[in-house]
């Protein structure tokens, strides 16, 4: 066997290593709800968002800023797409016909991300990728409506531990995502300007909580917080890989996104999405096993059945 073949085998073994199924189920349950929460403000104005009643950036020929131009939908069709997005997203979160529902959800998310490029946010861009990973795994086979119906019929549901390539993808995605964000911050003024983070709590996303904190938290605390974010993000590939730093890195990330959600109003849905991915990807197996037991008890309350 050649060195390259051995490398591929090791990577394949790492990807296929059994993991608690509840990890993928967490993403399946909460990621669609976070994405729909973010989209809710747009969905209520769908005829102006992706329909032909609102402003549309004109088609620019031979322009690198607009490699793909998507024309507006007729208003009636725009509402059909919006309904399909909501229904498929709720179905995924509920674990009903998970894979086809996830694929429909992905298709709607891809379309709106391409159609509304000027207003595309991080959730708009990463949402389709996350849900495609959910569709590629055994999501919904152990928990959710379909699994509950199988229990009702006395059939077997998905095992507690399964190979979870999607969870490996989430682990790599988070490490690369944070590191790229940290490098971008380091290349700007996050290193040279001590109060960049402090200035962020005064922008248009300010909430009563961020206003209160800005008034009462002494200025000397903001710069260390700013640099700790840089360390967290730029060091993510190493800090998540090393077993001794993985749990502190996870807890810092969850606390950071809770702070982001509380202090930057519309970003709360992004915070919920990232916390979901963090817990699914990097929480200790003991946590996952405990959650699996609690969730299975809820599943069995309707009718006792062996898993």
LUMVEXMI-76450 format. One line per field, with one value per residue (C-alpha): residue in one letter; x, y, z; residue number from 1. Coordinates in Angstrom, 3 decimals, padded with zeros to 6 digits. Layout:
N
r c(A ...)
xx c(X ...)
yy c(Y ...)
zz c(Z ...)
k c(NUM ...)
//
This chain:
307
r c(X X X X X X X X X X X X X X X X X X X X X X X X X X X X X X X X X X X X X X X X X X X X X X X X X X X X X X X X X X X X X X X X X X X X X X X X X X X X X X X X X X X X X X X X X X X X X X X X X X X X X X X X X X X X X X X X X X X X X X X X X X X X X X X X X X X X X X X X X X X X X X X X X X X X X X X X X X X X X X X X X X X X X X X X X X X X X X X X X X X X X X X X X X X X X X X X X X X X X X X X X X X X X X X X X X X X X X X X X X X X X X X X X X X X X X X X X X X X X X X X X X X X X X X X X X X X X X X X X X X X X X X X X X X X X X X X X X X X X X X X X X X X X X X X X X X X X X X X X X X X X X X X X X X)
xx c(000.000 001.401 001.827 -000.998 -003.324 -002.416 -003.147 -006.539 -007.287 -006.409 -008.566 -011.399 -011.104 -011.170 -014.277 -016.082 -015.172 -018.415 -019.884 -023.064 -025.965 -027.372 -024.643 -026.123 -029.638 -028.824 -027.947 -030.989 -033.313 -031.958 -030.099 -033.269 -035.050 -032.147 -032.057 -035.823 -035.612 -033.063 -035.185 -038.420 -037.922 -037.456 -040.203 -042.959 -041.916 -041.162 -042.783 -040.292 -037.436 -037.284 -040.491 -041.013 -042.463 -039.191 -035.868 -033.663 -030.013 -029.910 -028.106 -024.509 -022.758 -019.117 -018.897 -016.908 -019.096 -022.085 -021.000 -024.596 -027.794 -031.051 -034.209 -037.078 -039.844 -043.485 -044.994 -047.220 -044.260 -042.177 -044.777 -044.810 -041.041 -041.352 -043.968 -041.791 -038.857 -040.829 -042.556 -039.390 -037.380 -039.999 -040.148 -036.379 -036.459 -039.264 -037.488 -040.260 -039.085 -035.770 -033.621 -036.079 -037.204 -033.577 -032.884 -035.929 -034.824 -031.315 -032.722 -034.792 -031.846 -029.515 -032.025 -032.613 -028.872 -028.209 -031.294 -030.607 -026.830 -026.678 -028.407 -026.877 -025.586 -023.395 -026.449 -027.618 -024.271 -023.478 -027.060 -027.297 -023.962 -024.954 -028.312 -026.735 -024.437 -027.516 -029.141 -026.022 -026.062 -028.446 -030.318 -033.798 -033.210 -032.933 -035.001 -037.846 -041.304 -040.269 -038.311 -041.228 -043.618 -041.289 -041.271 -045.064 -045.066 -042.591 -039.823 -036.166 -034.801 -031.304 -028.461 -027.015 -023.551 -023.003 -020.342 -020.955 -019.058 -021.235 -020.092 -016.468 -017.376 -018.813 -015.619 -013.426 -015.836 -015.780 -011.982 -011.516 -014.379 -013.053 -009.437 -010.353 -012.366 -009.424 -006.953 -009.291 -009.574 -005.816 -005.257 -007.446 -007.407 -008.234 -004.554 -003.550 -006.676 -007.398 -011.080 -012.493 -014.730 -015.926 -016.888 -018.992 -021.486 -022.414 -023.489 -026.965 -027.233 -027.083 -029.517 -030.463 -028.053 -025.115 -025.956 -025.949 -022.667 -021.006 -021.996 -020.881 -018.015 -014.705 -012.708 -009.699 -011.679 -012.515 -009.026 -008.258 -011.669 -010.860 -007.510 -008.999 -011.414 -008.440 -006.700 -009.887 -010.431 -006.897 -005.945 -009.133 -007.504 -004.996 -007.202 -010.016 -007.598 -005.765 -007.805 -006.618 -007.837 -010.939 -013.412 -012.227 -012.336 -015.882 -017.068 -015.445 -017.122 -020.554 -020.117 -018.876 -021.896 -024.292 -022.734 -023.015 -026.669 -027.480 -025.497 -026.072 -029.821 -030.331 -027.261 -029.005 -029.952 -026.346 -025.376 -027.934 -026.703 -023.051 -023.761 -025.641 -022.696 -020.197 -022.095 -022.745 -019.150 -017.012 -018.992 -017.589 -019.019 -020.268 -022.489 -023.795 -024.539 -026.423 -028.485 -029.192 -030.577 -032.812 -034.086 -034.774 -036.838 -038.976 -039.337 -040.471 -043.054 -045.770 -045.243 -042.380 -040.335 -036.833 -034.350)
yy c(000.000 003.374 006.260 008.132 005.165 004.829 008.527 008.153 005.139 007.074 010.014 007.639 005.880 009.250 010.336 007.035 006.680 006.031 009.041 009.542 010.076 012.824 015.142 015.234 015.293 018.500 020.220 018.706 020.048 023.532 024.699 024.934 026.901 029.354 029.766 030.305 032.760 034.756 034.568 035.530 039.267 038.699 036.117 038.502 040.794 038.056 039.862 042.712 040.415 037.981 038.941 041.564 044.265 045.398 046.835 044.567 045.240 045.518 042.951 044.095 042.551 041.482 042.629 040.618 041.840 040.083 036.721 035.463 037.465 035.880 037.571 038.276 035.733 036.577 037.444 034.355 032.072 033.940 033.152 029.493 029.359 031.039 028.515 025.667 027.040 027.285 023.912 022.019 023.695 022.807 019.244 018.906 020.271 017.853 014.899 014.226 012.899 014.383 013.815 014.959 017.826 018.895 018.810 021.003 023.347 023.519 024.354 027.247 028.572 028.453 030.332 033.180 033.520 033.964 036.080 038.533 038.896 042.516 041.498 038.025 037.573 034.855 032.725 033.022 031.768 028.935 027.750 025.737 024.013 023.035 021.661 019.750 018.067 017.156 015.646 013.557 011.920 009.652 012.581 011.788 008.055 007.989 011.003 012.945 012.251 009.419 007.670 008.114 006.568 003.595 003.163 003.238 000.434 -001.578 -001.157 -000.443 003.070 004.272 003.121 005.247 005.399 005.589 006.806 010.526 012.126 015.285 015.878 015.655 018.210 020.521 020.165 021.123 023.842 025.551 025.426 026.900 029.402 030.855 030.869 032.724 035.225 035.743 036.221 038.794 040.645 040.493 041.989 044.967 047.154 044.571 044.385 048.016 049.680 048.648 049.638 048.130 045.762 048.618 050.614 047.713 047.934 051.460 050.623 050.110 046.599 047.967 046.475 047.672 045.049 046.273 049.882 048.933 047.035 049.856 052.276 050.178 047.928 049.766 050.525 048.498 045.275 045.792 045.430 042.072 040.814 041.937 040.129 037.015 036.823 036.990 034.177 032.098 032.521 032.461 029.532 027.543 024.730 024.026 024.776 022.551 019.766 019.494 017.541 019.705 022.950 021.643 022.042 025.563 026.528 025.177 027.000 030.253 029.951 029.343 032.288 034.502 033.761 034.255 037.694 038.358 037.354 039.575 042.624 042.664 042.249 040.829 038.595 036.434 033.839 033.553 033.078 030.283 028.564 028.711 027.525 024.565 023.659 024.065 021.787 019.203 019.150 019.530 018.742 015.790 012.363 012.134 015.156 013.590 010.290 012.053 014.030 010.880 009.159 012.115 012.451 008.727 008.848 011.554 009.431 006.402 008.182 007.765 004.030 001.997 000.336 -001.006 001.063)
zz c(000.000 -001.018 001.483 -000.233 000.116 003.800 004.288 002.620 004.826 007.982 006.927 006.070 009.441 011.205 009.304 009.831 013.520 015.448 017.244 019.303 016.903 019.142 017.845 014.360 015.765 017.651 014.390 012.697 015.406 016.091 012.967 010.793 013.519 013.801 010.015 009.821 012.712 010.764 007.601 009.367 008.891 005.181 004.734 005.809 002.930 000.426 -002.510 -002.063 -001.026 -003.958 -005.783 -008.441 -006.155 -004.585 -005.671 -007.727 -008.548 -012.341 -014.420 -014.844 -017.808 -017.433 -013.825 -011.309 -008.439 -009.978 -011.412 -011.342 -011.731 -010.573 -011.858 -009.442 -009.110 -009.756 -006.396 -006.255 -006.956 -004.389 -001.742 -002.826 -002.327 001.085 002.195 000.925 002.926 006.156 005.807 004.832 007.597 010.229 008.900 009.275 012.820 013.667 012.059 009.545 006.180 007.163 004.082 001.368 003.600 004.127 000.387 -000.322 002.463 000.963 -002.485 -001.118 000.910 -002.092 -004.211 -001.748 -001.064 -004.781 -005.397 -002.563 -002.769 -001.444 001.799 002.167 005.706 007.225 008.037 004.437 003.165 005.560 006.076 002.820 003.504 007.043 005.958 003.071 005.593 007.647 004.559 003.885 007.331 009.262 010.803 012.073 012.336 016.138 017.225 015.686 014.299 011.993 014.756 017.164 014.622 014.234 018.002 017.970 015.409 017.452 014.869 015.515 015.347 014.607 016.879 019.631 018.034 014.275 011.820 011.515 008.670 008.883 012.475 011.316 008.666 011.339 013.376 010.412 009.326 012.716 012.999 009.515 009.899 013.154 011.990 008.782 010.824 013.194 010.348 008.766 012.080 012.604 009.178 010.020 013.134 015.793 016.764 016.352 017.784 021.392 021.532 018.330 020.290 022.499 019.396 018.101 020.959 019.838 016.294 014.823 016.317 019.863 022.381 025.895 027.246 025.166 026.104 029.794 029.518 027.573 030.325 033.282 032.182 032.744 029.626 030.786 030.300 026.623 025.181 026.888 025.716 022.189 022.146 023.722 020.784 018.427 020.293 020.281 016.554 015.178 017.408 016.729 014.683 017.478 020.484 019.219 018.229 021.558 024.107 027.023 025.487 023.691 026.562 027.586 023.903 023.637 026.758 025.644 022.244 023.752 026.158 023.330 021.158 024.063 024.478 020.745 020.743 023.720 022.627 018.861 018.375 014.834 015.203 017.799 015.165 014.044 017.696 018.152 014.997 016.042 019.595 018.121 015.887 018.724 021.094 018.389 017.189 020.301 023.456 025.464 024.678 028.273 027.628 024.413 026.150 028.956 026.434 024.429 027.523 028.413 024.842 024.596 027.795 026.211 023.059 025.048 027.200 024.602 024.392 025.888 023.188 022.894 020.921)
k c(1 2 3 4 5 6 7 8 9 10 11 12 13 14 15 16 17 18 19 20 21 22 23 24 25 26 27 28 29 30 31 32 33 34 35 36 37 38 39 40 41 42 43 44 45 46 47 48 49 50 51 52 53 54 55 56 57 58 59 60 61 62 63 64 65 66 67 68 69 70 71 72 73 74 75 76 77 78 79 80 81 82 83 84 85 86 87 88 89 90 91 92 93 94 95 96 97 98 99 100 101 102 103 104 105 106 107 108 109 110 111 112 113 114 115 116 117 118 119 120 121 122 123 124 125 126 127 128 129 130 131 132 133 134 135 136 137 138 139 140 141 142 143 144 145 146 147 148 149 150 151 152 153 154 155 156 157 158 159 160 161 162 163 164 165 166 167 168 169 170 171 172 173 174 175 176 177 178 179 180 181 182 183 184 185 186 187 188 189 190 191 192 193 194 195 196 197 198 199 200 201 202 203 204 205 206 207 208 209 210 211 212 213 214 215 216 217 218 219 220 221 222 223 224 225 226 227 228 229 230 231 232 233 234 235 236 237 238 239 240 241 242 243 244 245 246 247 248 249 250 251 252 253 254 255 256 257 258 259 260 261 262 263 264 265 266 267 268 269 270 271 272 273 274 275 276 277 278 279 280 281 282 283 284 285 286 287 288 289 290 291 292 293 294 295 296 297 298 299 300 301 302 303 304 305 306 307)
//
